[in-house]
């Protein structure tokens, strides 16, 4: 078995490393002190095709493999965890989840612009009282005709104030059914009743635009239900598996930065 990287992967590493050395490392001290980064950094990542690394070309991505995504995360983490986290969330938690679970209409509307870097996707699962225990969610989505009425709050959400779309998890059934009553939705920032606020004073990942999301009677079209009702827990776990892969790759970059 050959564990060597291909010429294309080596070129990708060289490209991302050069980007990090030029566009991140010289400014990360300033961004870390300010508690936020320059949103233009994501446009620059998109120009290099890095916002859709392993998304198939028909959906706007670069069509590379998972090893290539690992290389990108490794090199970004060498610059700062915030930017690896951004790619982990945008690609690992959001875009790959849309690729696996989305309808063709959802993929064309949300995945394609995300893979091209025109739009940014994020992930809304964690709540003030619900972390590892997903069944402790308090956010609800009540069916009302052709919409779901979404109410609740999410916490510690990466890209909270820069993302355009969020995968949001909420109860659509009786909470006594726990995991079986959770569903997933694609929610747009511009919808009435949605708001977000950045969390200030974090001890780490300070340039990562982390914060809270609030939903006050947000009308979500039924077409924005991802998968079927009650599949939210399964979707969330699949998404987190993709995220864990990118975190592990980033850890290698963290070690590189320390050496």
Buried (B, 14 or more C-beta within 10 A) or exposed (E): EEEEBEEEBEEBBEBBBEBBEEBBBEBBEEBBEEBBBBEEBBEBBBEBBBBBBBBBEEBBBBBBEBBBBBBBBBBBBBBBBBBBBBBBBBBBBBBBBBBEBBBEEBBEBBBBBBBBBEBBBBBBBBBEEBEEEBBEBBBBBEBEEEBBBBBBBBBBBBBBBBBBBBBBBBBBBEEEEBBBBBBBBBBBBEBEBBEBEBBEEBEEBBBBBBBBBBBEEBBBEEEBBBBEBBBBBBBBEBBBEBBEBBBEBBBBBBEEEEE
